[in-house]
Amino acid sequence: MLPEQTGPGRPKEFCAQACRQWDWVARQRARELAISENDLVVARAELDRLYDDLYVLACAVEDTERELSATRHTAASLREALDWLMQAARPLKNRTLGQSSN
């Protein structure tokens, strides 16, 4: 967040000339590639990692649902199902696109 500007002139949008230049370059490149403001460019490897983690979570949810629907389950089996579900969910907890999951 930029500090509040007082006095005459337009409000400052960028923290430095370099940031302003990078914004201009990004807009020019997006125009060249015909990318709209609503499009998102994501690396294939990053998207693949996200899909892999979502698949693992879906499997954990199915396994946990199956365990919960069993007529006879023990505290140990419920704990095991919960641990598996949490283990599958943790990689996605704070995931953002553009951030390495390593």
N, C-alpha and C positions, 0 to 999 in steps of 0.2 A: 504494500500500500504506500502510495506516495504521500508525503506530508502535505497538509492543507496549504494552498498558496493564497497569499493575500496580496492585494495590489493589482495593478493593471495587467492586461495581457490575457491570452488564452490559458486555460488550466493545463498543466503539464500532464501528458499522457504516458511518457516514458521516463525511466530513471536516468537514462544516458543516451547519447547519440547512437552508440552501438546497438542498443535495444531497438531504437527507432529504425535503424538500418535493417536489422534482422526481420523486423515486422514487415517492412517494405519488400524485402527479398522473398519472404514467405508468401505474401499476397501476390507478387508477380509470378512466382513458381506455381501457385495454385491456379492462377488465371491461365498459364500456359498449359497446365494439365487438365483444365476444365473441371476443377474440383470446387464444389460449392462449399459454402460455409457450414452446411449440414453434413458433409461427407467427412469421414474419419479414415486416416491412413494408419494402418497397423501392420507391423512386420508379421509375415506368415508364421515364423517360429513362435512369436509371442501369442498369436491367436491359437496356434496348435497347443501350446502349453495350457492356455486357458480352457480349451475344449477338453484336454486330458484331465485337468483337475475337476472340471464339472462332471465328467463321466465317472470319475472315482467317487465323487460326492453322491451322484445318483445311485450308484451301486450300494453305497453305505446306507442311504435312505431306504432302499428296497430291502436290504438285509435287516435293518432295524425294524421296519414295518413287519417283516415276516416273523421276527423274534417276538415282537409285541403281540402278534395275533396267535402265537402258539398257546395251546391250552395250559401247558405246564412249562413255566420258565422259572429259573432260579435267580436269586440276587446276583450270582456270579455271571450268569448268561446275559442278564440285563446290563450289568456293568461292562461286560465285554462288547456288547452291541453299542452302548453309549460311547465307549472309548474309541471304537472303530468309526463311529459317526463324527466324533470330534476331531479325530486324526485326519479324516477326509475333508472336513470343513476349514481347518486352520489355514491351509495355503490360500484360501479364498477370502479369509476374513478381512484383510486390509489390502487386497489386490487392487491395483489401478492399472489401466492400460498405460504403457510407456515405462512401467517400473519392472525391473528384472525380478523374477521370482526365485532367484538362486539364493 
